[in-house]
Amino acid sequence: MRILIEGTGGVRGWPEPGCRCASCLRKARDESARKRSTIVVDGVLRLTVGAEEPTAAGYLVRRLPDAQGGGLGGWDVTAPDGGRLLYPAGPGAVPVPPPGAEPYDLAFLDLLGEPAQLGLLRARGLVPGNTITAVAFADHRVPSEAELRQRCRFWNAGLPGEGEAVTNARSGEKALSATTREGPWRVLVLGGARSGKSARAELRLAGEPDVTYVAAGARGSNPDPDPDPDWGARVAAHRARRPAWWRTAETTDVAGVLASANGAVLVDGIGTWLAAALGECGAWDEADGWAERFAGRAGELIAAWRQTGMHVVAVSDEAGLGVVPATPAGRRFRDELGRLNQQLAAESDEAELVVAGRILPLAPT
């Protein structure tokens, strides 16, 4: 199976004609326009948004439902040589292969619309490590070409150019790797309140087939005697946003999870872990020996972070972006969080700061 990629952009391309959004203007300036997503299979079968029922002699083409419901999700194509292809019906479409489907050799997906579909397909064994995976319908839903390329790196998905070709045999054609990351990789995502840091961390792991989400706090760990009445709603919003097939571990034993979990791990977040750990060590009551007990707990966390063999992303509040705490307990929390962030960042392969949804990479010292 040989795929000629005629276009990789949205329904009206990218930049969209006449669109004045910042993304389209940036795209126009970089002089690398993407035409409407269209591919041609073996020179005989053309797939694009709004196409009629595609047919070609010897090709089995099946309609797939949309995970969002109520329409066409995409196409499942089996070529005469046995090669298998998955292609979405359009922007926002999430094709759902039937139970028992065979793995795909090539999978084009609208990862800007729903990046976690890649993780689910990998979890189902439909997009294994040797599947060529590529982004379709790239458009102004992403701020820039540079950000799109970075996301493809997170997801281990290819970003082909116009006129390129790929084959399931990989015989000298363009190779677009879909292999998930192997070995340890530690990422610290920092940000202030409502900065978008949790969403960024989730985005980074959307392509992973096996994720453990660590809700790293404990009920009653908040040093504030008047708990935030909106906390439950915030927790529910986080739960609804992340993929349903991710495992959830509500625990303060983050070190234990890092030592024993399989797959990738998302720790959200270090601030809630810290509040719980300080409470468990007696810091809020200034119990004798609390500082030594907490130093031991923090040391266990740093050691587990340093030695983990997994891909792990941790979310933490940037201590310097908040108001000056009015209480001794608040100042203690701020100071300990600042120290802990420094230690985690020093042991991280990547660190980034999220401000108003924009990302600032933090270079290692």
C-alpha positions in Angstrom: 0.0 0.0 0.0 1.4 3.4 -1.1 -0.2 6.6 0.1 0.4 9.9 -1.7 -0.4 12.8 0.6 -1.9 15.6 -1.4 -2.8 17.7 1.6 -2.7 17.7 5.4 -4.6 20.9 6.4 -8.2 21.6 7.4 -11.3 21.8 5.2 -10.1 25.2 3.9 -6.4 24.5 4.4 -4.1 26.2 6.7 -4.0 29.2 6.7 -7.6 29.5 5.8 -8.3 32.1 3.1 -9.5 35.4 4.6 -9.0 34.2 8.2 -7.3 36.8 10.4 -6.7 34.6 13.5 -3.2 34.7 15.0 -2.6 31.0 13.9 -3.4 31.6 10.3 -1.4 34.8 10.1 1.6 33.0 11.6 1.1 30.2 9.2 1.0 32.6 6.2 4.3 34.2 7.4 6.1 30.9 7.5 5.3 30.2 3.8 4.4 26.5 4.3 0.7 26.4 3.6 -1.1 23.1 4.1 -3.9 22.2 1.6 -7.1 20.4 2.5 -6.3 16.9 3.9 -6.5 14.4 1.0 -4.7 11.1 0.3 -4.6 8.8 -2.7 -4.1 5.1 -2.0 -2.1 3.3 -4.7 -3.1 5.8 -7.2 -6.7 4.6 -7.4 -8.6 5.4 -4.1 -9.0 9.0 -3.1 -10.0 9.9 0.5 -10.9 13.5 1.5 -13.4 15.3 3.6 -16.9 15.2 2.1 -16.0 12.5 -0.4 -18.7 10.1 -1.8 -18.4 6.5 -0.8 -14.9 5.7 -2.0 -14.5 2.5 -4.1 -11.8 0.8 -6.2 -11.5 -2.7 -7.5 -10.0 -5.1 -5.1 -10.2 -2.7 -2.1 -12.4 -3.4 0.9 -13.7 0.0 2.2 -15.8 0.1 5.4 -17.6 3.0 7.0 -16.7 3.5 10.6 -19.0 5.3 13.2 -17.9 8.5 15.0 -17.0 8.2 18.7 -18.7 11.6 19.1 -21.9 10.0 17.8 -24.3 10.8 15.0 -22.3 10.4 11.9 -19.4 9.1 9.8 -16.2 8.7 11.8 -14.0 7.6 9.0 -12.8 4.8 6.7 -11.3 1.4 7.2 -9.5 0.3 4.1 -7.9 -3.0 3.3 -5.8 -3.1 0.1 -5.3 -6.1 -2.2 -1.8 -6.6 -0.7 -3.4 -6.9 2.8 -2.3 -3.4 3.9 -4.7 -1.7 6.2 -5.4 2.0 6.5 -7.5 4.1 8.9 -8.6 7.6 7.8 -10.9 10.1 9.5 -14.0 11.6 7.8 -13.1 15.2 8.6 -12.0 17.6 11.3 -13.4 16.5 14.7 -14.2 13.0 13.5 -13.0 10.1 15.7 -13.4 6.8 13.8 -14.2 3.7 15.9 -12.9 0.4 14.5 -15.2 -2.5 15.2 -14.3 -5.2 17.9 -11.9 -7.7 16.5 -10.4 -5.4 13.9 -6.9 -6.2 12.8 -4.1 -3.7 13.4 -3.5 -0.9 10.9 -0.4 -0.4 8.9 -1.1 3.3 8.4 -3.4 5.5 10.6 -4.2 9.1 9.8 -6.0 10.8 12.7 -7.3 14.3 13.6 -5.2 14.6 16.7 -6.0 18.3 17.1 -9.6 17.4 17.6 -9.1 14.4 20.0 -5.5 13.5 20.7 -6.4 10.8 23.2 -7.9 8.7 20.4 -4.3 7.7 19.5 -3.7 6.4 23.0 -6.9 4.4 22.9 -6.1 2.8 19.6 -2.7 1.9 20.9 -4.3 0.4 24.0 -6.6 -1.7 21.8 -3.5 -3.0 19.9 -4.8 -1.4 16.6 -1.9 1.0 16.3 1.2 -1.0 17.4 4.7 0.3 17.4 5.3 -0.5 13.7 2.2 1.4 12.5 2.8 4.6 10.6 0.8 7.3 12.3 0.2 10.7 10.9 -1.7 13.9 11.6 -4.6 14.8 9.3 -6.6 18.1 9.2 -3.9 20.3 10.7 -5.4 23.8 11.0 -5.8 26.9 13.2 -6.9 24.8 16.2 -3.2 24.8 17.1 -1.4 28.1 17.6 1.5 27.5 15.3 3.4 25.0 13.1 6.1 24.8 15.8 3.6 23.9 18.5 2.1 21.3 16.2 5.5 19.7 15.6 6.1 19.6 19.3 2.8 17.9 20.0 3.6 15.3 17.3 6.8 14.6 19.2 4.8 14.1 22.4 2.5 11.7 20.7 5.1 10.0 18.6 3.1 10.8 15.5 4.3 11.9 12.0 3.6 15.2 10.4 3.9 14.7 6.7 4.3 17.5 4.1 2.3 18.1 0.9 3.3 15.7 -1.9 5.1 13.2 0.3 4.4 9.5 0.1 4.5 6.7 2.6 4.2 2.9 2.3 3.4 0.1 4.7 6.5 -1.6 3.4 8.7 1.4 4.3 10.8 0.7 1.2 12.7 4.0 0.8 9.6 6.1 1.3 9.0 8.6 4.1 9.0 7.0 7.5 6.7 8.4 10.1 7.3 6.7 13.4 4.5 5.8 15.8 6.6 4.1 18.4 5.8 5.1 21.9 8.6 6.4 24.1 10.8 3.8 25.8 12.8 4.2 28.9 12.7 7.0 31.6 11.6 10.5 30.7 10.7 13.0 33.5 8.8 16.1 32.7 7.9 18.9 35.3 5.1 21.2 34.2 4.9 24.4 36.3 2.3 27.1 36.3 0.1 29.4 38.4 -3.6 28.9 39.2 -5.8 28.4 36.1 -2.7 28.6 33.8 -3.5 25.5 31.9 -0.7 23.4 33.4 -2.9 20.3 34.1 -4.3 20.3 30.6 -0.8 20.6 29.1 0.4 17.6 31.1 -2.6 15.6 30.0 -2.0 16.6 26.4 1.6 15.4 26.6 0.5 11.9 27.5 -2.5 11.7 25.2 -0.8 9.3 22.8 0.2 6.8 25.5 -1.6 3.5 25.6 -1.1 2.9 29.4 -1.4 5.8 31.8 -1.7 5.9 35.6 -3.2 9.2 36.8 -2.0 9.9 40.3 -4.3 12.2 42.3 -1.5 13.0 44.7 -3.4 14.3 47.7 -5.6 13.2 50.6 -8.9 14.3 51.9 -8.4 16.6 54.8 -4.9 17.6 53.9 -5.6 21.2 53.1 -4.1 23.5 55.8 -6.9 26.0 55.3 -9.5 25.4 58.1 -12.3 26.6 55.7 -12.1 24.2 52.7 -12.8 25.5 49.3 -16.5 24.7 48.5 -15.6 24.5 44.8 -12.9 21.9 45.3 -15.2 19.0 44.5 -16.3 20.6 41.3 -12.6 21.2 40.2 -11.8 17.5 40.9 -14.8 16.4 38.9 -13.8 18.7 35.9 -10.3 17.2 35.9 -11.8 13.7 36.0 -14.2 14.4 33.1 -11.4 15.9 30.9 -9.0 13.0 31.1 -9.4 9.8 29.1 -11.8 7.3 30.7 -9.4 4.3 30.2 -6.6 5.9 32.3 -6.2 4.3 35.7 -6.5 6.5 38.7 -4.6 6.2 41.9 -5.6 8.5 44.8 -2.6 8.3 47.0 0.1 10.2 48.8 2.6 7.4 48.1 3.8 8.9 44.9 7.3 7.4 45.4 5.7 3.9 45.5 3.7 4.5 42.3 6.9 5.7 40.5 8.7 2.5 41.6 6.0 0.0 40.7 3.6 1.3 38.0 3.6 0.2 34.4 3.3 2.5 31.4 3.3 6.3 31.8 2.4 8.2 34.9 0.9 11.7 35.4 1.2 13.1 38.9 -1.3 15.9 39.6 0.0 17.5 41.5 3.0 18.2 43.7 1.2 20.9 45.6 -1.6 18.7 46.8 1.0 16.0 47.7 3.0 18.5 49.7 -0.1 19.7 51.6 -0.9 16.1 52.5 2.6 15.1 53.4 3.1 18.1 55.6 -0.1 17.2 57.4 0.9 13.6 57.8 4.2 14.7 59.3 2.6 17.1 61.8 3.7 20.3 60.2 0.4 22.2 60.7 0.4 21.4 64.4 4.2 22.0 64.7 4.6 18.5 66.2 8.0 17.6 67.5 10.2 16.2 64.7 7.9 17.1 61.9 10.7 18.7 59.9 12.8 15.6 60.0 9.9 13.4 59.1 9.0 15.6 56.2 12.6 15.7 54.9 12.5 11.9 54.8 9.3 11.9 52.8 10.5 14.5 50.3 13.8 12.6 49.9 11.9 9.5 49.1 9.9 11.3 46.4 13.0 12.9 44.8 14.9 9.6 44.8 12.0 7.8 43.2 11.7 10.6 40.6 15.4 10.3 39.8 15.4 6.5 39.5 12.1 5.9 37.8 12.2 3.8 34.6 9.0 5.3 33.2 7.7 8.2 31.2 6.3 10.5 34.0 4.9 14.0 33.9 4.3 15.9 37.2 2.3 19.1 37.6 3.2 21.6 40.2 2.3 25.2 41.2 5.0 27.7 40.6 5.4 29.0 44.1 6.6 32.5 43.1 3.4 33.4 41.1 0.9 33.5 44.1 0.1 36.1 46.6 2.3 36.4 49.7 0.7 34.0 52.3 -0.8 35.8 55.3 -0.2 32.9 57.7 2.8 31.0 59.0 1.3 27.8 57.6 0.9 29.4 54.2 4.5 30.7 54.2 5.8 27.3 55.2 3.8 25.6 52.3 5.1 28.2 49.8 8.7 27.8 50.9 8.7 24.0 50.9 7.0 23.9 47.5 9.6 26.2 46.1 12.4 24.0 47.3 10.7 20.8 46.1 10.1 22.3 42.6 13.8 23.2 42.4 14.8 19.6 43.3 12.4 18.0 40.8 13.4 20.4 38.0 17.1 19.6 38.6 16.3 15.8 38.1 14.0 16.3 35.1 14.7 15.7 31.5 12.3 18.5 30.6 10.6 21.4 32.5 8.2 24.0 31.2 6.3 26.9 32.6 2.7 27.5 31.5 1.4 31.0 31.6 -2.1 31.9 30.3 -2.0 28.6 28.3 1.3 29.5 26.6 4.3 27.4 27.1 7.8 28.5 28.1 10.4 25.7 28.0 12.9 25.9 30.8 16.4 25.1 29.8 18.5 22.9 32.1 21.2 24.7 34.0 
